[in-house]
């Protein structure tokens, strides 16, 4: 019932919009320019639906690609730094003598270590990196210079975790170490003297130089991803044009269906050009057209099914129950003394009463139940339940109706009541027989004083 009510609502809205446009020129349909505009709008909507995921996918691929490239580049760079540090540390570990400091300079026996600075410079040129020699955690030799060209000597490696690990004999790599207020990729390798760790060799690559070296790869990945996304988008837009044309055909068919409210329209064969979901959609649209008289059966005042649509729902319920051996009940209800309301308070108040009562009936109908304005102040209800359960629901409905207060003017209110006649399908009865039984029980209730349920 909710689906059909929604369809009816959509149809009413579409009908009102169509009628407003037809009021200006009722003999003409949508102009070709308007149809072209609609097609373009739908095509743009499809493009937007496809473009946004493609853009997000492209951004995701760029981020993943750049992140993976960075990890790989960092790993490769640290491997190079590690090799240079090991080579340099082995050189300094192979010098005979005891390491010691003398007047702020490092000696190994009688050999002055500062004389080994050309060795570090050669390593720097060979590997394109910076090298430092530490005695303890003090930088005593280095190729690192500041902006004025002064070597960064006498500085201390402040990260105690690195110092501790190196003096345990471990090689330590770090992706971001600060030297002279600048970030570097670094590897530290212990220097041995008489089988004892006395210092370390640190190799480093300026982080800005690292990004500068890999910038071209970042750009290539970004360009490749963007080009791939654009090509994908162009292919989708080209392929979507025919889809849009077929969808527009179905849309125009449905608009014509709503405008004329008949099943005489013919679907353009373009909608069936391929055996796909769109062709299925067109098939369902044609089926909807063939069933238009059935689905457009809403009572305009109450929003309930009108008598024709209600009878068709009743037939469907009867067929399903007859097939599945289910029990259902048919109820006819009639408002008590409704004529007095019209005579005393006017037909507008009578319409208000019918609307309020209809809301109560709908509110008490479950998913497969339905309510019909059978005629005037008479209603037909279909419940997928046995007689006893149906009567319980009707008792609740009757209580709600009697609680509803109708205000005429200040100090003047009145209440309504309703009489119900019930007939239950037991497997043999015909639809007309059920309606007759319910109607007969209704008039028994009317003759018994009203405001009751007769089953």
BATIZA-976152 format. One record per residue (C-alpha): residue in one letter; x, y, z. Coordinates in pm, 1 decimal. Each point is the difference from the previous one (the first is absolute). Layout:
N
['a'; [X; Y; Z]]
...
***
This chain:
455
['x'; [0.0; 0.0; 0.0]]
['x'; [286.5; 239.1; 77.0]]
['x'; [144.3; -55.5; -346.2]]
['x'; [-324.4; 75.7; -172.4]]
['x'; [-61.6; 305.2; 219.1]]
['x'; [346.0; 126.3; -90.1]]
['x'; [-70.6; -61.7; -366.7]]
['x'; [-325.3; 186.3; 30.8]]
['x'; [176.1; 290.2; 171.0]]
['x'; [263.9; 16.3; -272.1]]
['x'; [-267.2; -18.9; -266.6]]
['x'; [-201.8; 279.0; 164.4]]
['x'; [309.1; 222.9; 19.9]]
['x'; [91.2; -74.2; -358.3]]
['x'; [-358.3; 60.2; -108.1]]
['x'; [-12.5; 336.1; 174.1]]
['x'; [327.7; 107.0; -160.5]]
['x'; [-123.6; -115.3; -338.0]]
['x'; [-333.6; 172.8; 43.1]]
['x'; [170.0; 325.8; 93.1]]
['x'; [207.7; -10.9; -317.9]]
['x'; [-296.0; -115.3; -208.7]]
['x'; [-200.6; 296.3; 125.7]]
['x'; [221.3; 225.2; -210.0]]
['x'; [-2.2; -219.8; -309.1]]
['x'; [-207.3; -314.6; 50.2]]
['x'; [29.4; -114.0; -359.1]]
['x'; [378.0; -27.1; -5.7]]
['x'; [244.9; -236.3; 160.9]]
['x'; [352.1; 74.3; 123.2]]
['x'; [200.8; 187.6; -260.5]]
['x'; [301.7; -173.5; -157.7]]
['x'; [227.4; 254.3; 168.8]]
['x'; [-145.5; -94.6; 339.7]]
['x'; [45.1; -370.1; -72.9]]
['x'; [359.1; 67.1; -103.6]]
['x'; [51.6; 191.5; 323.9]]
['x'; [-139.0; -292.2; 200.5]]
['x'; [226.8; -245.0; -179.5]]
['x'; [300.3; 221.1; 61.4]]
['x'; [-93.0; 34.7; 367.2]]
['x'; [-35.0; -376.9; 43.2]]
['x'; [327.1; -56.5; -184.2]]
['x'; [174.3; 248.9; 229.8]]
['x'; [-146.3; -176.4; 302.8]]
['x'; [137.1; -332.7; -120.6]]
['x'; [335.5; 164.5; -70.6]]
['x'; [6.0; 141.4; 351.9]]
['x'; [-86.8; -338.2; 146.4]]
['x'; [288.5; -159.2; -189.0]]
['x'; [245.1; 290.7; 23.2]]
['x'; [-0.1; 30.8; 378.5]]
['x'; [93.3; -368.0; 64.1]]
['x'; [263.8; 20.3; -275.3]]
['x'; [150.1; 314.2; 153.7]]
['x'; [-3.0; -156.7; 346.1]]
['x'; [156.2; -315.9; -142.1]]
['x'; [265.2; 209.2; -175.9]]
['x'; [81.8; 189.7; 317.3]]
['x'; [15.7; -328.0; 191.4]]
['x'; [231.0; -154.1; -260.7]]
['x'; [223.6; 308.0; 4.8]]
['x'; [23.3; -10.0; 379.2]]
['x'; [66.8; -375.3; 4.2]]
['x'; [249.6; 29.4; -284.4]]
['x'; [188.6; 286.9; 157.2]]
['x'; [0.5; -170.2; 338.5]]
['x'; [126.1; -328.3; -149.2]]
['x'; [263.2; 186.0; -202.3]]
['x'; [116.6; 185.8; 307.7]]
['x'; [28.8; -322.5; 201.0]]
['x'; [197.0; -161.6; -280.0]]
['x'; [223.1; 304.8; -47.7]]
['x'; [62.4; 31.5; 373.8]]
['x'; [89.5; -368.4; 19.3]]
['x'; [237.7; 29.8; -296.6]]
['x'; [159.0; 316.3; 138.3]]
['x'; [49.3; -151.6; 345.1]]
['x'; [163.5; -302.4; -166.1]]
['x'; [245.9; 232.0; -174.5]]
['x'; [66.1; 189.5; 323.3]]
['x'; [49.9; -327.4; 180.9]]
['x'; [257.9; -116.8; -254.7]]
['x'; [193.0; 326.6; 17.5]]
['x'; [-5.8; 0.4; 382.0]]
['x'; [118.4; -361.6; 24.3]]
['x'; [284.4; 66.5; -245.3]]
['x'; [109.7; 310.5; 191.0]]
['x'; [-35.6; -163.9; 342.5]]
['x'; [213.0; -296.7; -113.4]]
['x'; [269.7; 242.2; -114.0]]
['x'; [13.0; 176.6; 336.3]]
['x'; [-25.1; -327.2; 193.7]]
['x'; [300.7; -141.0; -188.4]]
['x'; [243.4; 272.7; 114.0]]
['x'; [242.9; -126.5; 263.9]]
['x'; [23.7; 177.6; 331.8]]
['x'; [-224.0; 119.9; 276.2]]
['x'; [-255.6; 271.5; -68.7]]
['x'; [25.4; 303.3; 227.3]]
['x'; [-60.4; 373.7; -1.5]]
['x'; [288.7; 245.9; 17.6]]
['x'; [-59.0; 376.1; 5.5]]
['x'; [-345.1; -46.9; -153.6]]
['x'; [119.6; -220.7; -285.4]]
['x'; [-39.2; -373.5; -49.3]]
['x'; [309.6; -220.5; -9.9]]
['x'; [50.4; -369.6; -53.6]]
['x'; [331.8; -70.6; 162.1]]
['x'; [227.7; 266.3; -151.7]]
['x'; [-214.4; 39.9; -311.7]]
['x'; [-203.5; 323.9; -20.1]]
['x'; [-348.1; -96.5; -125.7]]
['x'; [-68.1; 342.0; -150.8]]
['x'; [247.6; -97.1; -267.6]]
['x'; [-258.6; -257.0; -111.3]]
['x'; [-242.3; 276.5; -101.9]]
['x'; [90.7; -37.0; -372.8]]
['x'; [-116.2; -362.0; 28.3]]
['x'; [-342.9; 121.5; 116.6]]
['x'; [-12.8; 255.1; -282.3]]
['x'; [76.2; -271.4; -254.4]]
['x'; [-282.1; -212.5; 147.8]]
['x'; [-233.0; 298.1; -19.3]]
['x'; [75.7; 51.0; -370.0]]
['x'; [-31.6; -373.5; -72.7]]
['x'; [-337.2; -48.4; 170.1]]
['x'; [-143.3; 354.3; -8.8]]
['x'; [-58.4; 2.2; 374.6]]
['x'; [131.4; 163.9; 316.2]]
['x'; [227.7; -189.3; 241.8]]
['x'; [88.7; 62.3; 364.0]]
['x'; [227.1; -171.4; 252.0]]
['x'; [-101.7; -5.4; 366.8]]
['x'; [219.6; -73.4; 298.2]]
['x'; [-252.1; -101.7; 260.3]]
['x'; [-293.8; 216.3; -105.6]]
['x'; [211.4; 306.1; -94.0]]
['x'; [37.4; 89.8; -365.7]]
['x'; [378.5; 35.4; -52.8]]
['x'; [18.7; -27.9; -380.7]]
['x'; [-263.6; 83.0; -258.8]]
['x'; [-69.5; 105.8; -355.1]]
['x'; [-316.7; 183.2; 110.4]]
['x'; [33.7; 378.7; -21.8]]
['x'; [-230.2; 288.9; 82.2]]
['x'; [-98.7; 282.8; -236.4]]
['x'; [332.6; 177.3; 59.4]]
['x'; [199.1; -314.4; -84.0]]
['x'; [99.6; -70.5; 361.1]]
['x'; [8.6; -369.8; 91.4]]
['x'; [-251.0; -118.5; 260.7]]
['x'; [267.0; -113.5; 248.6]]
['x'; [-40.9; -31.6; 373.4]]
['x'; [-370.4; -75.7; -21.7]]
['x'; [-150.4; -283.0; 203.0]]
['x'; [-229.7; -277.8; -122.0]]
['x'; [-286.7; 76.2; 231.9]]
['x'; [-207.5; -312.8; -60.0]]
['x'; [111.3; -226.0; 283.1]]
['x'; [-192.1; -293.4; -143.6]]
['x'; [218.4; 3.0; -311.5]]
['x'; [319.1; 34.3; 206.3]]
['x'; [-103.1; -286.7; 229.8]]
['x'; [-80.8; -235.0; -289.7]]
['x'; [321.7; 80.4; -189.4]]
['x'; [215.5; -57.7; 308.1]]
['x'; [-168.4; -338.7; 30.6]]
['x'; [150.3; -78.9; -339.4]]
['x'; [-317.9; 56.1; -205.1]]
['x'; [-45.0; 192.9; -323.3]]
['x'; [-273.1; 262.5; 33.8]]
['x'; [-199.9; 160.8; -281.4]]
['x'; [-227.5; 299.6; 48.1]]
['x'; [-217.7; 179.1; -252.2]]
['x'; [6.7; 338.8; 162.8]]
['x'; [294.3; 119.3; 207.9]]
['x'; [80.7; 367.8; 58.0]]
['x'; [348.4; 128.6; -83.8]]
['x'; [48.2; 372.0; 29.5]]
['x'; [-377.4; 60.8; 13.0]]
['x'; [-50.4; -189.4; -327.8]]
['x'; [-158.9; -346.4; -41.3]]
['x'; [210.8; -284.1; -144.3]]
['x'; [-32.4; -369.7; -80.0]]
['x'; [273.6; -161.8; 210.7]]
['x'; [173.7; -332.5; 64.5]]
['x'; [241.2; -51.2; 291.8]]
['x'; [261.8; -281.2; 9.2]]
['x'; [228.3; -71.5; 301.1]]
['x'; [377.2; 55.2; -11.9]]
['x'; [197.4; -267.9; 181.6]]
['x'; [335.6; 46.9; 171.2]]
['x'; [151.2; -310.8; 160.7]]
['x'; [-342.1; -175.6; -30.0]]
['x'; [-166.4; 282.8; 187.5]]
['x'; [-244.7; 254.0; -143.2]]
['x'; [156.0; 343.3; 43.9]]
['x'; [-201.9; 202.5; -246.8]]
['x'; [-202.2; -14.0; -316.7]]
['x'; [-18.2; 104.2; -362.5]]
['x'; [-313.3; 181.6; -105.4]]
['x'; [-102.8; 31.5; -364.9]]
['x'; [-275.9; 243.4; -86.2]]
['x'; [-200.9; 133.0; -292.5]]
['x'; [-168.9; 338.6; 23.1]]
['x'; [-374.7; -65.3; -10.0]]
['x'; [-57.7; 283.0; -248.1]]
['x'; [257.7; -155.3; -232.3]]
['x'; [-177.4; -335.4; 40.7]]
['x'; [-332.9; 149.1; -113.0]]
['x'; [172.4; 192.2; -277.7]]
['x'; [155.5; -322.4; -131.9]]
['x'; [-338.9; -178.4; -3.6]]
['x'; [-212.3; 292.3; -114.7]]
['x'; [-1.1; -112.1; -362.6]]
['x'; [-142.1; -339.3; 101.4]]
['x'; [-271.9; 166.7; 206.6]]
['x'; [-95.7; 217.5; -296.1]]
['x'; [-4.4; -298.4; -237.2]]
['x'; [-231.3; -197.2; 228.6]]
['x'; [-235.3; 296.7; 41.0]]
['x'; [-11.0; 67.1; -376.3]]
['x'; [-51.0; -367.4; -84.3]]
['x'; [-287.5; -28.6; 249.0]]
['x'; [-166.6; 320.8; -121.7]]
['x'; [29.2; -103.8; -366.4]]
['x'; [-144.5; -343.6; 81.2]]
['x'; [-290.6; 159.0; 190.5]]
['x'; [-71.5; 241.7; -286.6]]
['x'; [4.2; -278.3; -259.6]]
['x'; [-231.6; -208.1; 217.9]]
['x'; [-232.7; 296.7; 44.6]]
['x'; [-7.9; 71.1; -375.0]]
['x'; [-79.0; -363.0; -76.9]]
['x'; [-281.2; 1.1; 256.4]]
['x'; [-148.4; 323.2; -136.0]]
['x'; [5.0; -134.2; -355.8]]
['x'; [-158.0; -328.8; 101.7]]
['x'; [-253.2; 171.7; 225.5]]
['x'; [-150.3; 211.0; -280.7]]
['x'; [-194.9; -291.0; -145.2]]
['x'; [-103.4; -107.2; 348.7]]
['x'; [-128.2; 353.0; 62.0]]
['x'; [-199.5; -6.0; -324.4]]
['x'; [-164.3; -326.7; 100.3]]
['x'; [-76.2; 127.1; 350.7]]
['x'; [-148.3; 319.1; -145.7]]
['x'; [-225.6; -212.8; -222.9]]
['x'; [-132.2; -178.3; 309.0]]
['x'; [-36.4; 328.1; 188.5]]
['x'; [-196.5; 162.1; -283.5]]
['x'; [-220.4; -306.8; -19.3]]
['x'; [-76.1; 24.7; 373.0]]
['x'; [-65.2; 375.6; -23.5]]
['x'; [-245.1; -62.7; -281.6]]
['x'; [-156.3; -272.4; 209.1]]
['x'; [-53.6; 238.1; 291.5]]
['x'; [-125.4; 279.0; -223.5]]
['x'; [-265.1; -203.8; -178.0]]
['x'; [-55.6; -261.1; 270.6]]
['x'; [-64.2; -269.1; -259.2]]
['x'; [187.4; -304.4; -119.4]]
['x'; [-7.2; 101.2; -367.4]]
['x'; [361.2; 120.7; -21.5]]
['x'; [260.8; -195.9; -194.9]]
['x'; [355.9; -47.8; 122.1]]
['x'; [274.6; 100.3; -247.0]]
['x'; [181.4; -316.8; -123.5]]
['x'; [329.4; 169.2; 92.7]]
['x'; [-69.1; -91.1; 363.8]]
['x'; [11.9; -370.0; -96.1]]
['x'; [307.8; 26.4; -223.2]]
['x'; [206.9; -210.4; 242.0]]
['x'; [-90.7; -288.0; 227.4]]
['x'; [100.1; 164.8; 326.8]]
['x'; [-138.4; 162.7; 315.0]]
['x'; [-123.0; 304.0; -192.4]]
['x'; [-206.9; -227.1; -224.3]]
['x'; [-138.2; -160.4; 317.3]]
['x'; [-81.8; 347.6; 130.4]]
['x'; [-181.0; 80.2; -324.9]]
['x'; [-193.1; -326.5; 28.2]]
['x'; [-109.7; 92.4; 352.2]]
['x'; [-96.9; 347.4; -121.1]]
['x'; [-221.2; -153.9; -267.5]]
['x'; [-152.3; -228.5; 261.2]]
['x'; [-67.3; 305.9; 214.7]]
['x'; [-168.0; 160.4; -297.6]]
['x'; [-219.3; -302.5; -49.7]]
['x'; [-94.8; 13.8; 368.7]]
['x'; [-49.2; 377.1; 20.3]]
['x'; [-373.1; -25.0; 62.3]]
['x'; [66.3; -223.4; 295.8]]
['x'; [267.4; 202.9; 175.3]]
['x'; [-175.6; 334.5; -41.6]]
['x'; [-284.1; -89.2; 230.7]]
['x'; [33.8; 235.5; 295.6]]
['x'; [-288.4; 184.4; 156.5]]
['x'; [93.7; 370.9; -26.8]]
['x'; [-153.7; 103.0; 334.5]]
['x'; [119.6; -273.4; 234.7]]
['x'; [306.7; -139.6; -177.4]]
['x'; [-144.1; -350.4; 35.4]]
['x'; [-55.6; -232.8; -292.0]]
['x'; [-309.9; 79.6; -199.6]]
['x'; [-262.0; -268.0; -55.3]]
['x'; [148.4; -130.4; -326.3]]
['x'; [355.7; -25.9; 129.8]]
['x'; [-122.9; -141.8; 329.5]]
['x'; [-187.5; -275.7; -175.7]]
['x'; [311.4; -90.0; -197.8]]
['x'; [202.8; -18.2; 322.4]]
['x'; [-272.0; -221.2; 140.6]]
['x'; [18.7; -227.9; -304.9]]
['x'; [377.6; -25.1; 38.2]]
['x'; [-34.9; -80.7; 368.9]]
['x'; [-262.3; -263.7; -78.3]]
['x'; [220.2; -162.5; -267.9]]
['x'; [305.3; -14.5; 228.1]]
['x'; [-201.6; -135.6; 292.1]]
['x'; [-175.9; -255.8; -219.5]]
['x'; [334.5; -115.0; -137.8]]
['x'; [186.0; -13.3; 331.3]]
['x'; [-296.2; -108.4; 214.8]]
['x'; [24.4; 315.8; 211.2]]
['x'; [-280.9; 157.4; 198.2]]
['x'; [-95.8; 365.9; -42.7]]
['x'; [-286.4; 223.2; 104.5]]
['x'; [-209.3; 256.2; -183.4]]
['x'; [-149.6; 280.9; 206.6]]
['x'; [-254.9; 262.7; -97.8]]
['x'; [-30.8; 294.1; 236.0]]
['x'; [-253.5; 279.6; -2.4]]
['x'; [18.7; 321.6; 203.9]]
['x'; [-294.9; 37.2; 235.6]]
['x'; [-233.6; 297.1; -55.2]]
['x'; [236.7; 155.1; -256.1]]
['x'; [-293.4; 165.7; -180.5]]
['x'; [-67.0; 204.0; 313.9]]
['x'; [353.7; 140.4; -20.2]]
['x'; [-53.5; 125.1; -354.2]]
['x'; [-345.0; 137.4; 80.8]]
['x'; [102.1; 169.1; 325.2]]
['x'; [359.8; 111.7; -59.5]]
['x'; [35.6; 4.9; -377.1]]
['x'; [174.4; -208.1; -260.7]]
['x'; [344.1; 148.1; 74.1]]
['x'; [-19.5; -139.4; 349.6]]
['x'; [-122.4; -326.3; -150.2]]
['x'; [310.9; -10.6; -218.8]]
['x'; [215.2; 64.7; 307.0]]
['x'; [-162.4; -290.9; 178.6]]
['x'; [58.9; -232.1; -297.7]]
['x'; [364.5; 108.0; -22.1]]
['x'; [68.0; -55.7; 372.3]]
['x'; [-174.3; -336.2; 0.7]]
['x'; [200.9; -105.9; -307.9]]
['x'; [323.9; 88.8; 177.5]]
['x'; [-98.6; -222.3; 291.2]]
['x'; [-85.1; -286.5; -234.9]]
['x'; [331.2; 28.7; -186.8]]
['x'; [192.5; 21.1; 324.5]]
['x'; [-142.5; -334.6; 111.7]]
['x'; [70.1; -180.6; -326.8]]
['x'; [315.0; -212.1; -5.3]]
['x'; [222.2; -61.1; -301.8]]
['x'; [-234.0; -231.9; -191.8]]
['x'; [-328.3; 148.0; 130.0]]
['x'; [-187.5; 273.9; -183.9]]
['x'; [-280.8; 251.6; 41.2]]
['x'; [-248.5; 110.6; -265.5]]
['x'; [-251.6; 278.4; -17.7]]
['x'; [-285.2; -219.7; -109.9]]
['x'; [-245.6; 281.8; -46.5]]
['x'; [-113.7; 311.6; 189.1]]
['x'; [63.1; -66.8; 369.2]]
['x'; [49.4; -373.1; -59.8]]
['x'; [342.0; -168.9; 12.6]]
['x'; [126.0; -345.7; -95.9]]
['x'; [299.7; -151.9; 180.4]]
['x'; [204.7; -305.6; -89.7]]
['x'; [196.9; -174.5; 275.1]]
['x'; [234.1; -296.9; -46.7]]
['x'; [-114.4; -159.5; 322.9]]
['x'; [-271.0; -213.8; 152.7]]
['x'; [-332.9; 120.4; 141.4]]
['x'; [111.2; 30.9; 364.6]]
['x'; [315.5; 200.7; -82.8]]
['x'; [-196.9; 218.1; -238.3]]
['x'; [-256.3; 79.6; 267.0]]
['x'; [279.6; 103.6; 239.7]]
['x'; [134.6; 244.4; -257.5]]
['x'; [-351.0; 132.9; -62.1]]
['x'; [-49.1; 57.5; 372.7]]
['x'; [312.4; 216.1; 5.0]]
['x'; [-117.3; 189.5; -306.6]]
['x'; [-342.2; 56.1; 157.6]]
['x'; [160.8; 133.6; 319.2]]
['x'; [224.7; 238.1; -195.3]]
['x'; [-293.2; 132.7; -199.9]]
['x'; [-207.3; 64.6; 312.4]]
['x'; [293.5; 177.0; 163.7]]
['x'; [44.0; 232.4; -297.9]]
['x'; [-153.5; 339.7; 75.7]]
['x'; [-134.9; 216.8; -281.4]]
['x'; [-8.2; 373.9; 76.2]]
['x'; [-273.3; 204.9; -162.0]]
['x'; [50.8; 325.3; 188.8]]
['x'; [92.5; 105.6; 350.0]]
['x'; [-187.5; -216.7; 244.3]]
['x'; [-151.7; -218.5; -272.0]]
['x'; [156.2; -342.2; -61.7]]
['x'; [-135.0; -335.8; -97.5]]
['x'; [118.6; -360.6; -27.1]]
['x'; [-66.2; -274.4; -249.5]]
['x'; [-47.3; -375.2; 16.6]]
['x'; [4.3; -272.6; -260.6]]
['x'; [-171.5; -332.8; -58.1]]
['x'; [186.4; -292.7; -154.4]]
['x'; [-116.9; -310.1; -181.0]]
['x'; [255.8; -280.8; -36.3]]
['x'; [26.0; -295.1; -238.5]]
['x'; [288.1; -248.9; 11.6]]
['x'; [127.9; -203.0; -294.1]]
['x'; [7.4; -369.1; 93.6]]
['x'; [110.5; -138.5; -337.1]]
['x'; [-324.7; -29.8; -196.2]]
['x'; [-168.0; 340.9; -8.6]]
['x'; [2.9; 221.6; -308.0]]
['x'; [88.7; 365.3; 25.9]]
['x'; [-354.8; 119.8; -55.9]]
['x'; [-119.3; -246.9; 261.8]]
['x'; [246.3; 144.4; 253.1]]
['x'; [-109.6; 354.3; -77.9]]
['x'; [-363.3; -100.1; 32.1]]
['x'; [61.2; -168.9; 337.0]]
['x'; [193.3; 299.3; 131.6]]
['x'; [-269.1; 236.9; -123.4]]
['x'; [-273.4; -211.1; 157.6]]
['x'; [185.9; -4.2; 333.3]]
['x'; [46.1; 376.4; -24.9]]
['x'; [-375.1; 57.3; -22.7]]
['x'; [-58.9; -239.4; 283.0]]
['x'; [224.0; 225.9; 204.6]]
['x'; [-184.8; 309.1; -120.3]]
['x'; [-330.7; -152.7; 100.9]]
['x'; [144.9; -107.3; 337.3]]
['x'; [79.5; 352.8; 110.8]]
['x'; [319.6; 79.0; -193.0]]
['x'; [354.8; 43.6; 142.0]]
['x'; [69.5; -373.3; -4.7]]
['x'; [182.1; -278.8; -184.9]]
['x'; [-205.2; -283.4; -152.0]]
['x'; [181.6; -303.5; -134.8]]
***
